[in-house]
């Protein structure tokens, strides 16, 4: 049976990463080099990970190598093509049901990896590709490290998932590159949506000693190994600063964790405590104490609800987002060879840039006057030039991409378009007029998409001759950054239109979620409901600051009033009033928010020179407030109860297929907390789901500890 023919592992079963050993000669070096290759036998779609059997295989490989001593002059470990290793096999976490089992797994990883650190012969990591989590920790245990220039994912992402680097990372990394850089890798990057280091950055940080081009990476790494074994002094490491420098870095890490999680995610704070222990260095006794503390901290996190919710989030983003529930057969999709965009404002221009970059087909922008059209085309040209400056495209490709975008004052240019999307002002009559004008010039098969954030797609299509080819295509701002795309099926939308929309979304590298046509769809509806409760509390008399910080444990990426300022009060008011018109019993119409917009205020806060917010005194004066202020606990209770109620209504109305799609929308549309699983695991965990709706959203154990 070939590797490609190997059957998939059963759910929860370990895909074993084998440690394959061969002994090679290096010119100029007497003896031999033991070269370990980590390989799980699958292609690049399944990176190598470490479970119990994988660690055992690596342990056995080291036994085999030790048996050949003193022939072996050095030990090197590398990975299968493009992948070094990406850490622990997280698929086995649901099988960890006791703290003792969790401690055992941590201790096993430490014992095996420490054999590289404690080896009497030099050890080398040839990092030929992605090295994350335990994979990077294995490399850190080696005495020396080379890095492929093509490696694009170097990270310790554990805190992003609700874990911490538990196989030596918190002790080794700060003592290699300094604690401030370690805080960047372990805390800051992880909590910034799992940001990764590229090879050049990892080299600059000091994680690797040398970098080689990918074409001859292994040969160059072996040649370098030979020179280092002959003269280890050529590898120079920086002096590590401790004392005040260490304390300042940890304080910075805590500030980042506070800002990103409001103190509600346990993992980064436990990681910071371990980084504090690492200040004592990595001599045998202190390192043993540090890794024992890692075992205990890792075991504690493995048995938390937050970790199980974080892994549920990870599974949604990695799997469900790539196989959208309810999407029609992809074979029904029509080819798209030209795109039309109605509008040339900022959103339309962002869309044009995305379509050109990903689809590489002609894109035509239209608007009501030439200056707007020119501005839209100019925006795209500027963004393409930025790609050239960053060396992401060649000069030839710049010319090709610029040649794909054009502007027009007439929609006649859409005659041969296969896909036309409107991005004009959120007013139903205007959008209906736009679609009628477009339908008059395009073919009957051309897909008509709307980027509306809250209006009825069904009503928008109702007056057309072919309403079946209208679909909602709701992007999130900024378009280039946020991965969510709500694909909205109106009452008449046919399968071919929907399949084409999903195919285009996939080519745009967006994560698509199918939603039924309903006011504000999913993300905006839920955010508006929660924000409405916070704003309503202020209307009742609650101080702005109290209401704003009350809901931090919900896991929003920003506090409500900072989010309001980012979105824009006028946009938020428009959505709130649209939902108030549809559901007046659940969505309020805040007089305070109306007053804020009428006054032309950008938000509730003003900002000091050092970036600290304070309530604008003019806003406080113009905002009418009652005399029944709420406590923080009362505001939180109202907000999460409202969310539970609204999610149950969404599900009962079939707006999405399952609670998982609600969570996916919140995770990808606005960066809600992984450690809350989006929102439904949190509502289940806190008992709010059952209190408000009479039942949980998810079965026990799916995003929580098993009963």
Secondary structure as GFF3:
##gff-version 3
##sequence-region A 1 707
A	DSSP	beta_strand	18	26	.	.	.	ID=ss1
A	DSSP	beta_strand	29	39	.	.	.	ID=ss2
A	DSSP	alpha_helix	52	66	.	.	.	ID=ss3
A	DSSP	beta_strand	72	79	.	.	.	ID=ss4
A	DSSP	beta_strand	83	85	.	.	.	ID=ss5
A	DSSP	three_ten_helix	90	95	.	.	.	ID=ss6
A	DSSP	alpha_helix	99	117	.	.	.	ID=ss7
A	DSSP	beta_strand	122	127	.	.	.	ID=ss8
A	DSSP	beta_strand	130	132	.	.	.	ID=ss9
A	DSSP	alpha_helix	134	141	.	.	.	ID=ss10
A	DSSP	beta_strand	144	148	.	.	.	ID=ss11
A	DSSP	beta_strand	154	155	.	.	.	ID=ss12
A	DSSP	alpha_helix	158	161	.	.	.	ID=ss13
A	DSSP	alpha_helix	169	177	.	.	.	ID=ss14
A	DSSP	alpha_helix	179	183	.	.	.	ID=ss15
A	DSSP	pi_helix	184	188	.	.	.	ID=ss16
A	DSSP	alpha_helix	189	191	.	.	.	ID=ss17
A	DSSP	alpha_helix	199	205	.	.	.	ID=ss18
A	DSSP	beta_strand	210	212	.	.	.	ID=ss19
A	DSSP	three_ten_helix	214	216	.	.	.	ID=ss20
A	DSSP	alpha_helix	217	230	.	.	.	ID=ss21
A	DSSP	three_ten_helix	232	234	.	.	.	ID=ss22
A	DSSP	alpha_helix	244	261	.	.	.	ID=ss23
A	DSSP	alpha_helix	266	277	.	.	.	ID=ss24
A	DSSP	three_ten_helix	278	280	.	.	.	ID=ss25
A	DSSP	alpha_helix	284	302	.	.	.	ID=ss26
A	DSSP	alpha_helix	305	318	.	.	.	ID=ss27
A	DSSP	three_ten_helix	320	322	.	.	.	ID=ss28
A	DSSP	three_ten_helix	330	332	.	.	.	ID=ss29
A	DSSP	beta_strand	338	342	.	.	.	ID=ss30
A	DSSP	alpha_helix	346	359	.	.	.	ID=ss31
A	DSSP	beta_strand	362	366	.	.	.	ID=ss32
A	DSSP	alpha_helix	370	389	.	.	.	ID=ss33
A	DSSP	alpha_helix	395	404	.	.	.	ID=ss34
A	DSSP	beta_strand	405	408	.	.	.	ID=ss35
A	DSSP	three_ten_helix	411	414	.	.	.	ID=ss36
A	DSSP	beta_strand	419	422	.	.	.	ID=ss37
A	DSSP	alpha_helix	428	439	.	.	.	ID=ss38
A	DSSP	beta_strand	447	450	.	.	.	ID=ss39
A	DSSP	alpha_helix	457	461	.	.	.	ID=ss40
A	DSSP	three_ten_helix	467	469	.	.	.	ID=ss41
A	DSSP	beta_strand	470	474	.	.	.	ID=ss42
A	DSSP	beta_strand	484	489	.	.	.	ID=ss43
A	DSSP	alpha_helix	495	507	.	.	.	ID=ss44
A	DSSP	beta_strand	511	516	.	.	.	ID=ss45
A	DSSP	alpha_helix	523	540	.	.	.	ID=ss46
A	DSSP	alpha_helix	544	550	.	.	.	ID=ss47
A	DSSP	three_ten_helix	552	554	.	.	.	ID=ss48
A	DSSP	alpha_helix	560	567	.	.	.	ID=ss49
A	DSSP	alpha_helix	569	582	.	.	.	ID=ss50
A	DSSP	alpha_helix	591	598	.	.	.	ID=ss51
A	DSSP	beta_strand	605	607	.	.	.	ID=ss52
A	DSSP	beta_strand	613	615	.	.	.	ID=ss53
A	DSSP	alpha_helix	617	622	.	.	.	ID=ss54
A	DSSP	alpha_helix	632	652	.	.	.	ID=ss55
A	DSSP	alpha_helix	659	670	.	.	.	ID=ss56
A	DSSP	three_ten_helix	674	676	.	.	.	ID=ss57
A	DSSP	alpha_helix	680	685	.	.	.	ID=ss58
A	DSSP	alpha_helix	688	693	.	.	.	ID=ss59
###
